[in-house]
């Protein structure tokens, strides 16, 4: 569906109270798992929220926030702490005093994650600032053994622990998003309804699996099992796009990721996305992003007009 979470960086944090660590706003989501101890989550316009041992939280929109031992502690930026690399994209931060308050030490695993094609989807904007894993355990019992496995790995020093923690964090965060889509968003309409609609979701999944395919209105309507007119109307109401404009938007968002983040050659991106010529791809890209693909690596692409088509 293009909603896959991909971990970008991970950190294992160990603090002795009093402590405070702040996380800057990010384009991706932020995930935290508290393996031991108690802490407080602070957001600028929300009441401080306690987070306890064994719980995990996801901030889908990557809001600026802090984790502190008590609400009055001043938080230091995460980047100001000394970290040690464990392996690629995973580091550890040890800011505890082994001689003081050992029983009150707080152990946290944190991850910054990218939603594939996040800024394309209005779904992220519909989510609350914070999603708490514990609120989903009763409805999604498969979450509990994952939390328990994460806790065991956090307490161990076995080979491969860091990589296993990273994979568990990715899965837990994805389950939180799915749980919110299926249960917590109540009577939400639009994109959420599209995801819940099995027939419409079938079309969206097919487009995201193979965006370079030469999609036609007739083929997409056939996947849904309806006439072209009925399909086009339902698709537009749910997503805010006409079907073919949506396909183009998916392609261009992928192109931006591949060209900027993955440094993929422009010609290769164009071919993978079904464009027969560099000129046709460049025109579509410029309509969407407001500049030619050759300029993408020299510009800040974090702000893209979603209705550019």
Helices and strands as residue ranges (DSSP letters): E 5-15, E 20-23, E 29-36, E 38-42, E 49-52, E 56-59, E 65-68, E 76-77, G 78-80, E 83-87, E 90-95, G 102-104, E 106-115, G 118-120, H 123-126, E 131-132, G 133-136, H 142-155, H 161-179, I 180-184, H 191-196, H 198-209, H 217-224, H 228-239, H 243-256, I 257-261, H 266-272, H 278-289, G 293-298
